[in-house]
Amino acid sequence: MASGSDRNPIIIGGLPSQVPDFDPEETQEWLDSLDAAVDERGRERARYLMLRLIERAREKRVAVPEMRSSDYVNTIATKDEPFFPGNEEIERKVLNATRWNAAVMVSRAQRPGIGVGGHIATFASSASLYDVGFNHFFRGKDEGDGGDQIFFQGHASPGVYARAFLLDRLSEAQLDAFRQEKSKAPNGLSSYPHPRLMPDFWEFPTVSMGLGPLGAIYQARMNRYMEARGIADTSKSHVWAYLGDGEMDEPESLGQLSIAAREGLDNLTFVVNCNLQRLDGPVRGNGKIMQELESQFRGAGWNVIKLVWDRSWDPLLAQDRDGILVNKLNSTPDGQFQTYATETGAYIREHFFGDDQRLRAMVENMTDDQILHLGRGGHDHKKIYAAYAAAKAHKGQPTVILAQTVKGWTLGPNFEGRNATHQMKKLTVDDLKGFRDRLHLPIPDKDLEDGLPPYYHPGRNSEEIQYMHDRRKGLGGYVPTRVVRAEPLKLPDDKAYAGAKKGSGQQKIATTMAFVRVLKDLMRDKEIGKRFVPIAPDEYRTFGMDAFFPSAKIYNPLGQQYESVDRELLLAYKESPTGQMLHDGITEAGCTASLIAAGSAYATHGEPLIPVYVFYSMFGFQRTGDQFWQMADQLARGFVLGATAGRTTLTGEGLQHADGHSQLLASTNPACVSYDPAYGYEIAHIVKDGLRRMYGENAEDIFYYLTVYNEPIQHPAEPSDVDVEGILKGLHRIKAGEKGEHAARILASGVAVPWAVEAQQILADEWNVKADVWSATSWNELRRDAVEIEEHNLLHPEEEQRVPYVTQKLQGAEGPTIAVSDWMRAVPDQIARWVPGTYQSLGADGFGFADTRGAARRFFHIDAQSIVLGVLTELAKEGKVDRSLLKQAIDRYQLLDVTAAEAGEAGGDA
């Protein structure tokens, strides 16, 4: 076969360039030298020498073109393909049974009265790509380690289920419960890879599209991080990510390729199923997606292996001495190749080979049927094996395998290569008969004509099933499998939190710094300190975490090969191959991927890690909210810190930094336990309980979100009668009203608590109102508790009706309730229906802007004086005070004039 490395033309930009050789003897000497370097010193040394030569050529101003793409042929030449160790005949039978059951499962899911759908065509195109992996490469977990981590393409899940059925891992009843998780419980199968829904089966959620490749990169990096720090031996683990060529349009798919190349993640392989088709049309009808992706991956520093054609093309390419066939392959657009996949051999003869006499001559001895079956490389087991083996052997770079397939392969003319394939979910009787015949399955016509099409199993003692079991036994167990081997951690006692409980004395610190102090003490703990994984997107100094640099250091597999510009500072920037801190750069998506990989290490590798991801709160749930759902689905655990929170607290930065809604977004995620603490001692109790719930006995699959602020305030010491239960459940009283004729309650959270305390004093001194101040550490948890209780009461009317926690805490008190925070009103409004008496919320609704904190709070009417007005307004509604007092308060405090407000505390990044 004259493909790949044994072709004569030099390739520039994907096209052959006939550069004359004026001294073939000298050329051969150079080539022999390279061969000798590879043979004697290995590929890594040869690669280094080539890079140095290119570097020197540029120094000498020798024009060296970027060789970003190669001919539209296989990267691995036929002569370089390794021996295929499998039994192709048996593997074909296994694959045919898998193909059938996958398609039948989806078709049966469309039966009358069910109609839940499914996807057939994606797995049909990628079935061989998976089968070679299952039979020869994917390592299981039976050896006690994490095995391989495999990110299955979401739409191919029916094929994974179908294979598990053949191996007796799933029953026929479970296949019939596809996409019926509740109505067919406990047999229900999730539509896509969902670890939360199938926690013993799937490991990694890969839908939404684009998150799979991103997650795979950071999983491979996390494997190296854990090994470098001595936490787990991940040296045998390989990360495989199966992706679609249409999926590569997602920015997350390609956005972090550089980090994989920069850190030399040769434990990572992308397999891109290039069936040339998106959901409803061609990926690049007028172009060539494989060539485009090759350029992008090569440019990012990846090793690229193209798997374009199957073995039936080998004789033709071997004849192609003048490059005319390769030129034709290079110049034919994807849209035309899609058409060839749906046409006859005669059509291909006329339209592909027919416009050049030399091409016609190549196929003159071939029948139309032989031309029709000139196939795509992604369906050829031997060539797939060669690509996978080369990827595993390659060192120093991650590898991408670009494998061309036909969408809907083997499903028949109504499916193969059709633009509508994605929406086609049910096979007709004629489709089924043709499909059965193509797969050579012994299923009678009668079974296809009466009722639902049957599943096919060759028998538990059949040769092919025993072959499947033997292959998996040799590779360390069945995949996918999720196993939790981690033991509960020995957690620190109260001494670790003593500093936070003392308060800040006369010093003013932000809640961000209060949290960082707690974290610093925890990282010193001998039992769990090493398990913390601080993560930040280029903002450690902003968050006051530069104090960690000297001891924890920043992880970099290459260490620090330069003198830091701030090396003379006590808190100098310090990188290390064993560093603890992940400094992922300005990429919230990358940081969140690190968070997920670290937060699920307890299951992936049996070693718990405690990620602590700190970011500007505006750029968390708003920017990467889809990944937090991925985190929930992957059952990952850890702490997420929305720093510089609030709509008016970071006002100097303006609108795009003004977060007044992330707590509301967090409330939509069922796995997210969110808090908005005001003081250090609250943070201490929340963190302690979070560690218990996530890493102690009977650990829960949740993660914690804390919003912390950059405004310095004085933190009181923990009171002797502290209400720990109230802190954790979301509401505790921090200061009772001492004097006044009329009673009221002020509920405040986070940075708003000091405003409430100031308002309390004003109400007592100037308006004869006695107001209690409550810290609402979690509006979301209060609502979650109330909703659960309402549902219980709804379904158990015969039992004594339960009372929500917030109602219990506020029951019996006199006067109205005013709720205030630096969030939009919808955040505290979550609990309104369960608060006894009248209720009014104050909040920062609308866009943020740049100004002083005082002006912004006056504008949104959430400052202390506005709280006073809110209390008086509700008292007036109850007839407790005269309404004329309201205008007096507005005029006295000049509440309509933002310039009348004091500027407030300035600065305080951490």
N, C-alpha and C positions, 0 to 999 in steps of 0.2 A: 504493500500500500504506500503510495507516494503522498502521504499526508504528514502534517506537522513538521517535526524536526528533520526529516529526510528529504524535504523538498529543496529544489535548487534556488529559486528566486529569493532574494532578500525582501522581507516584508516591511513596508512602510505604510502606516495608516490603513492597514487591511488590504492593500493591493500589491501585487508583485511588481517589483522594480528591477528591471534587468540592468544591473550594474556590471560593466565589463571587468573581467579579472585579467590584468596585464601581467601578473606573475603568479600563476597557479601554484608553483612550487613553494613560494614564500607563504602563500595563503594556507597551504597544507601544513606548513611548519607551525603556524600560529594555532591552527585547529588541533594539531597533534599535541601542542603544549597544553591547551585547555583540557583535552581528553586525559592527559597524564595527570593534571592537577586534580581532576575529578576522581580518577582511579586511585591515585596515591594518597591524596589528602582529604578527599570527600567533597560533597557538594557545597557545604557551608564555606569551606576555604575557597573553592572555585568561585562561588558567588562574591565573596569578599574581593578577590582579585579582579573580577570583572567590574565591580563597582569602582575600584581604585583606577582601573584603566579608563573608564568613562570619565571619572573625575579629572584625571590627568589630561585626557583628550580635550576637555572643556578648558582646562587651564592653558593648553597650547592653542586654543581657539580652533580646534578641529571640529567642524560641524557634525555633531552626532544626533541624529533624529530620535525623538521619543518613539519607541516601538510599542505603541499602546494597544494595537490589535493585530491579529494574525489572520491568515486565510480562513475561510469558512469551512474548515475541515477539522478533524480530531487533533487535539494537541498531542496525544500519545500515538506514535506511529505503530502500525501493526507489529513490526519487528521488535518493538519495545514492550509489548503487552506481556504481563506475567502469566504463568500457568494458572488456569482457573481450577481451583481445588474442589469445586462442587460437582454434583450430578445434575447436569442441565435438564435431563429428561424428567427426573423427579421434581426438580424445582419448578419446571413448567407446569406439571400437574398440580402442585401446591398452589402456584399462582393462579391457575385457572379456577380452582375451587374458591380461592379468596376473591377473585374478581366476581364470580357468580354470586356469592353470598353477599358481598357488599352492595351489588346492584339490586338484588332481590330484597334485601333489608329496606332499602330506600323505597323501592317500588311498593312493598307491602305497607310501608308507613303512609302511603297515599291511598290506602283502601277506604271505601266509603265509611263515613262516620268518624274517621281519624284525620286524614289529610294534613299531617304535620310537616310533610315535605322532607327535604334532604338533598344532598348533592352527590351525583353519580360520576360526573365527567372528570373531576379533578383527580380522584384516585385512579380512575381508569387510565389516565395519562401517566401517572407517577408510580403505578403499582410495581414495576420492575425495579425502580430506584429504591423503594422501600424493601423489596424482597431480598435484594442482594445485601442490604444492610442487616436485615434480620438474620439472614443465614450465615453471614461471614464477618460482620464488623461490630454490631451493637453489643457492648458489654453490659451484662446484668449486674445485680447487686449481691449475688449469693456469696461472693468472696469476702463480704463484710465491708467493702468500701462503697463509694457512691456510684460505681459503674460508669457508663457513659450517660451524658445528659442529651436527650434527644427532643428537639423542638419540632413536633410533627405539624405539618401544614394543616390548619384547622379544617378546611373543607375536605380533607382526605380521611377524616375520622372513620367513615363507614368501613374503609379497608382495614384499618387497625382493629376495629371490632370484629370484622369478618375473620381475620387471622386468629384473633383470640378465641373465637368460637371453635375453630378447627383444633385448637390446642386445649379445649375443654376449660378455658379460663372464663368463658361466657357461655350461657345456655341459649337455646332457641327462644325461650321465653324472654330472655333479656334482649335478644335481637328484635323481637316483636314489640318490645317496649321502647324502641328508639324514639327519642324526643317526647316521651310520655313519662316524665320523671315523677310526677305525683300520682297520676291516675293509674300507673302500673307499678307503683312502689311496692316492694323494694327492688324491682327488676329494671327500673327506668335507666336508660342510657342517655347521657347528655348529647346535645347536638354537636358540640365541638369539644376539644380538650379542656375540661373544667375540673381542676383538682378539688375545688370546694364541693362540687357535686359528686365526684367519684374519687374520694381521697386515697383509695388504695390502688388506683389504676393510673390516672394521669398525673404527671409531674408539673407540666408547664402549659399555661393557657396561651394560645397563639392567635386568638381572634379577640380583639380587633387586629386587622392586618397591619403589618409594619412593626408591631410590638415584639413579634417573635424574633426577627433578626437583631433588633436592638437588645433584647433580653439575652440572646445567645452570646453576643459579644461580651457583655458584662458578666455573664455566667462563666465564660472561659477565663476572663480576667480574675474573677473572684476565686476560681480554682487555683490560679497561680498565687494570688494573695494569701490564701489559706496555707498553701504549701510553704511559701516564703517565711511565714510567721510561725511555722511549726504547729499549726492547729490541726491540720489533717493532711494525710498523704494523698494528694490528688494526681500524682504523676501518671497514673494509668488512665485517668478519665479523659475522654475526648468529647467535645461538644459538637453535635450535629444539628444544623438548622435546615429544615426543608421549607422552601419558599416558592412562590410563584413569580413568574416574570412580570405579570401585571402588578403584583404586590410591591415590586421594587419601585413603583412610582410613588409609594408612600415616602415622605421625607425621612421618617424614622428608619426605613430600611437601609438607606445609604448614608444617613447623616453621621454615623459614628464609625465608619470604616477605618478612619485614620488611627484611632486609638488601638485597634487590633493589630495594625501593621507596626505602629510605633513601639508597641510592647512585645512584638514578635510572638503573637499568640498562635503558635503552630499546633496548639491543642484544639483548634477551631476549624470546622469545615462547613461552609454554606453549600447546599445543593439547590440550585435554582432550576425548577422545572419549567423549561422554556417551551411551553406548548403554543406560544405565539398568540395567545388569546386571553383577553381579560374576561370579565363576567359576561359582557354582551357585545364584544367586538374584538378586533385585532389589537395587540399591544402596540405594535409599530407597523401598520399596514404598508406604509411607504418606505419603511426603513428596515433595520435589522437589529432586533433587541439584543441578540447575543453579542454582536459586535459592539454595540453601545455599552452593554454591561461590562464586556471585557476591558474596554478602554477605561471605564470608571474604576473598576477594581484594580487594574494594573496601575493606574495613576495614583491610587490610594496606597499602593505598596503591597497588594495581595498577590499571591501565586494563583494563576488562572489556568484551569484545565477545561478545555472545551470538548464536549462529547456530542458531536453533531450527527454522525452517520453510523448506521449499524454495519455489520460485516459484509452485507451484500454489496456495499459500495467499494469494497477493497479492490476487486479486480479492475473496476473502471478507473479508480484513481491511480492504480499501478500503471495503467496505459497512458496516463496523462502527462506525457513527456514535455509538451509545449505549454502546459498550464491552461489550456482552453476550457477544460471542465471546471477547474478551480475558479477561473475567471467568471464562468457562468454562475457558479454557486455564490461567488462573492457579490455579483451584481443583481441577483434575483431577490426582490423584496419579500418580506415576510408574508404580506397579504397574498402574494402569488403562491408561496409554499402552502399556505392554508388551502388555497383552491386545489392544488395538486393532491392534498390529502383527501379531497372529496370527489375527485374525478377518476376516470378510467386510465388504464395503462396506455391506451391509444392516444388519449388527450395529452398525457405527459410526454409520450414519444414525439408528438407533433409540436407541442408548445415549449417544452424544455430542451429537447435534443434536436428538434427539427430545423432550427435556424442556422445551423453550421454543419457543413459536410463532415467535418472531423468528429463532431458530437454524434451525428447520425451513424457514423461508422462504428462508434464504440458500442452501440446497442443493437446493431443490425442482426446479431445472432441471438438476441434476447426476445422472448415472447412478450406480449403486452402484459400478461399476468406477472411475469418476472419483473418488468419495469414497475408495475403497480406496487410490488412488494419491496422496492428499494426503500428501506426503512430508516427511521430516526434512531440515533444512538441511545436515547434514553429508554429504549425497549430491548436492548441487547445486554444480557446478563454478563457476558464475558468482558465487554467493553466498559460496562459500569464497574465491574470488579477492578479492572485495570485503573480506572480513574480513582476509585476509593483507595486502593492500595497506594497509589502515587500520592494522594493527599495525606494519608497517614504517615508516609515515609518522609515527606517534605519537612525541612527544618528551617526555622528562622522567620517564617511568614505564615499567616493564616491562608487557607486555600478556599477558593470558590470553584465549584464544578458547575458549569453551565451545560445542562443536558437538554437536548431538543427532543420533544415528544409530540404526540398528537392528542389533543384533548378529546376525551371520549373513546380512546383507543380500544378496539375489540367490541364496542357496544353496537356496531352496525352502522349502515349508511345514514340512518336518521339522526345519529348522534355525533359520529366522528367528525371533528373539525368544524362543526356548525357553530355559528355565532350565538344561536339560541340554546346551546348545550347547557349552559348554567341553569336555565330555568326549566329544563326538561328533567322530570323526576320520576316518570312512570314509563315502564316498558310495555308495549302492546304484546299480544300473543305472538304475532309474527316477529317482533323484535326479540322476544325471548327465545323463540325457536332458532333464529339465526345466531343469536348470542351463544346458545347452548352448542350449536354445531361448530361454531368457530373455536369454542373451548374444549370440544371433544368430551363432553360430559354425558354420562349414561342416564339421562333423564327422559322418560317417555313423553310423547306428545300429550297423552291424556292428562298427565300431571300439570301440564302448562295450560291446558284448555279449560280445566275445571277448577274453579276457586282461585285461591292465591297461589302464586308460583312457589315451589318448595325450596327450602335450603338444601344444599348438597354437602354431605360429609362422606368421605371415602371409607370410613370405618376407623375406629380407634387403633386397631391392630394393623392397619394398612401400611404399606412401605413408605408412602409419602408422609403420613402423620408421624411415624416413628422417626423419619428423617428430620422432621421439624423439631421434635423433642430433643433429638440428639444434638442438633446444631445449637439449640438454646442452652442445653446443658454444658456444651463445650465452651460457650461464651459467657457462662456465669449467671444464667437464669433468664426469666421471661421479662420482656419489655413491651410496652411501658409498665412499670411498677413503681409505686410510691411507697416507701418504707420509712417509718419514723423510729429511729433507734436511739435518739438522744435521750439522755437521762435528765431529770430536773436539776437545775443548778443550785448550788449552795449559796443562798443570797445573803448579802450583808445585813448586819443588825442595825439598830437605831444609831449607833455611833457614826455611821457613814453620813447621816443626815443632820448631825448635831449642829454643824456650822450654819446651815440654812435656817434652822429653827431658832437660832439666836437673834435673827434679824440683822439689820445693817447698822444699827446704832445711829450715830449722827450722820453717817455717810449716806449719800443718795446713790442708788444703783438701779439700773433697769432690770426688769424681770428676765431679760436675756442673760444678763450677767449672773443673776441669781441661779438660773438653771445651769450655766456653765460651771459655777462653783460646785454645785451638786455633782455634776458629771465628773469634774476633776477629782473629787473625793472618791467617787465610785471607781474610777479608772485606776486608783491606787490599791484597790482591794485585791488581795492575793488570790482569791478564788475566781472572781469573774472579771477582774480588771482588764485582762488581755483580750477578753471577748468583745469589748466595745469596739465599734467601728465608726468613728466620726466621719461624716461625709458632708462636704460643702462645695458649692459651685463658685470657687474663687473668692470666698468672702470670709475666710477664717478670722482675719484681723478685724473686719467689720463687726463680727459677732464676739469679739474678745477672746477668741480661742487660740491666738498666737502663743499664749502661755503654754500650750501643749507641745509646741514645736521642739523644744530642746529634749524632752523626754520621749514623747510618743513618736515624733517624726512623721514625715509625709511619705507614703509608699511610692516608690519608683523602682521598678526592677533593675534599672541601670544605676541606681544610686545617684549621687550628686557629683557630676564630673566637671564642676565649675566652682569658682569662689563666689559665694552669695554676696550680692551688693550690700546686704545688711549684716554681714558676718560679724561685725564688731558689736552688734546689739546683743543684749542678753537673750532676747526672744527672736533670734535670727531664723530665717527660713532654712529648714533642714530636711533634705530628702534622704531616704535610705531604702535599700532593697527589703528590709524587714520593717519598714515603717508601718504605723498603725492607722494613720489618718489617710483617707482617700480625698485627694484634691483633684476633682475631675475636670476642672476648668469651667468655663461659662456655659454649662449645659445642664439645665435642670432635668432634661430627659435622660441624659447619661447618669446623673446622680441618682435619679429615681430607679433606674435599672440596677445600679449598684446596691441601692437600698433593698430592692426585691431579692437580688441574688444573695445578699448577706442575710436578709431576714428569713429566707427559706433554707439556709444552710443546715439547720437542725434536722431537716428531712433529707435534703440532697446528699449530705455527707455525714449525717449523724452527729454533727458538732454545732451546738448553738452559737450563733454570733448575735450581738446586740447592736444593730445599726442605730446610729443617731444622726439623722439627716437634718441639717439646719439650712434654711434658705429664706430669702425675702418672701414673706407670706403671700404677696400678690402673685408670685410666680410659682406657686405650688399647685393647689387644687385647680386654679384657673388654667394654668398652662399645661400641666401634666395629669389632669384629673383622670384621664383614661388609664394611665399607668397605675394610679391608686386603686382603680377597679381591678387591674391586673394583679396588683399586690394582694388584694383581698381574695381573688380567685386562686392565687398560688399559695394561700394560707401562710403568707409571710408575716413576720412579727418584727416589732421594733418601734422606735420613737421618731416621730416626725415633728420638727419644730418650725412653725411659721413665725420667723423672727421679723422684727420691724413691722409688727402687725398694727391694724387699726387704720381708719380712714383719715384721722387727723393727727396721728402721732409722728408720721414721717412726712409731714406736709411740705418740707422744703423740696422734696423730690417731685411733688406734683401728682397729677392724675394717675399716671400709669404705675405709680408705686403705692397708691392709696388703697389698701385692702379693707373694704368694709363688708365683705361677703364670704370669705373663705370658710368661716364657721358654718355658714348656711350650706355651702357646697359639701363640706365634710359631713354634715348631717345626713346627706343622701347615701352615704356609703355604710352599709350595715356592719362592716367589720371595723369601722373607725370609731374609736372611743376618744372623743374630743373634749378638751378643757381650755378655759380662758382664765387662768389664775391671776391673782393680783399680787400675792406676796410669796416670799421665799419659802415659808413654812408650808404653804399650800402646795407649792411645787414639790417639796420634799415628800409629802404624803402621796401625791399623785404618782411620782416616779417610783416610789417604793411599791405601791400597789400595782403599778404597771409591770414591774419586774416580777412580782408574785404571780400575776395573772398570765403573763406570757411565758415565763421561764421557770416557774415553780411547779409544785405538784398539780396534776390535772390542768396542764397549760391549755390556754384558749388560743384559737386561731384569730387573733385580733391584732390591731396596731393602734398606737396612741398618737393623737395629734394635739400638740399644745401650741397655742398662740402666745407669744411673748413679745415684749415691747422694747423700744430703745429710749424710753423717757425715764430719766433718773427720778426715783422716789425713795422716801424713807420706808424701810420694811420693818414693821414691828416684830418683836419677838413673839414666838408662839404662846398664846395664852394658856394658863394652867388648865382651864376647862375646855380646851380646844375640842370642837365637834368634828372628829375625824370622819365619822360616817357622813356627815353633811358635806364635807369637802369632797369626798369621793362620789357621793350621789349627786352633787351638783349645787347644793345650797346650804349655807350656814350663816348664822348671825354673827357679825363681827363687832357691832357696837349698838347697844340699846339706847334709845332716846331717854334723856334724863329729865327734861322739863318741858312743859307746854300743856295747853288745855286740850288741843286736838291731836289725835293720833294718826300716823301714817307709816308706810313702809317704803323704803327705797331699796330696790334690788339692782345691784350693779355688778359688772364683771370686768376683769382685767384692769386696764389703765383708768377705767371710769370709777373705780372704787374710791380713790382719793377725792374725786369731784363730789361723790355722794356724801363722804364724810364732811367735806366743807359745807355742802348744802344743808346737812343735818344741823351744823352749828348755826348757820344763818337762820334757819327756820326756828330754832329755839330762841335765839337772841332777838330776832326782829319780828317774828310773826306768831309767836306763842304756839308753835307746833312741835310736838314730840314725835320724831321720826326714828324708827329703827333702821339700821343699815345692814343689809345682807349681801354677802359675796356670793354671786351666782357663778360658781366655778365651771358649771357646764349646763348651759341652756339645753344642749342637745341630749344629754343624758337624762335630764328631768323629763323632757318630752318622750324619750324612748321608754322610760319607766311607765309614764302615764298611758302611752299607747298600748303597751303590753297588758297593763291592768284593764284597760277598757275592753280589749279583745277577750280577755279571760272572763270578764263580767258578762259580755255579750253572749258567750257560749255556755256560761254556767249560771243561768238566772236563778237556779234553785239553791245555789250556795250563798253564803254571806258575801256581800259585795265588797271588793277590795277598794282601797283608797290610794291614789297616787301619792308618791312621796312629797311632791311639792305642795299638795293640798294638806297633807298631814302637818307639814312644817308651818304653814301659814294659817291653819284653821284657828278660829276663835279670836284672832287679833282684830283690833278695831281700825277703822279708817281705810282709805284707798291705798293702792299699790302703784308705785311709779317704777318702771324698769328703764335702765339706761345703760348704754355701752357705746363703744366706738365702732359699732357695727350698724348695718342698716336695721330698721325696726323689725324686719321679718325674723331676725335672729331671736330676740327676746319674745316676740309675738308667738313663738312656737308653744309657749306654756300658758298663754292667756286663758284658755278655756278651763284650765284646772286651778287657777288662782281664785280664792274666795274674794268676794266683794268686787269693787270697781278696779279697773286695771288700765293703765295707760303706759305706752312705751315711747321713749325718746331715742332717736337714732340718727345716724349719718347716712341718710338716703340721698342718692344722686352721685354725681361724679366728684372725685376729689380735686384738689387744686393746690398750688404752692402758696403758702402764706405762713404766718406764725401759728403755733398751736392754739393760742388763745383766740385769734381771729377765726380760725377754722371752726373751733368749737362753738363760738358765738354764732357763726353763720348757720351751723346745723342745729343750734339750740340744744346742746347737750352738756354745756358747762354747768358749774355749780349753780349759778344764778338762774339758768334755764330750768334746772331741776326744781329749784324753789318755786318757780312759776308753775311747773307741772303739778307739784303737790297742791299748791293753792287752788289751781283750776279744778282738780278733782274734789277737793274739800268744798269748793263753791257749788259743784254739781250736787253734792250731798246735802247742801244747805247748811254746812258747818261754818262757813265764813261768807261774808258779803262779796258779791262779784266785783264791787268797786275796787277791792284790793288787788285785783288782777292788773288793772291799768296802772295802779300805783307801783306795782312791782316792775312792770315793763318800763315805766318811766324812771324809777329809781335806779335800775341796773342798766338802763339804756340798751335794752335787749334787741332793739332794731338797728343798732349801730355796731358793726363789727369792730370798728376802730376804738370803741370804748372798752373793749375787753383787754385785760392785761395780756402781754405777749405770751406769757407762760414759760415753762422751763425750756431752755434752748439746748441744742446739741444732744449728745448722748447716743452715739451709734450703737453701743452695746448696752 
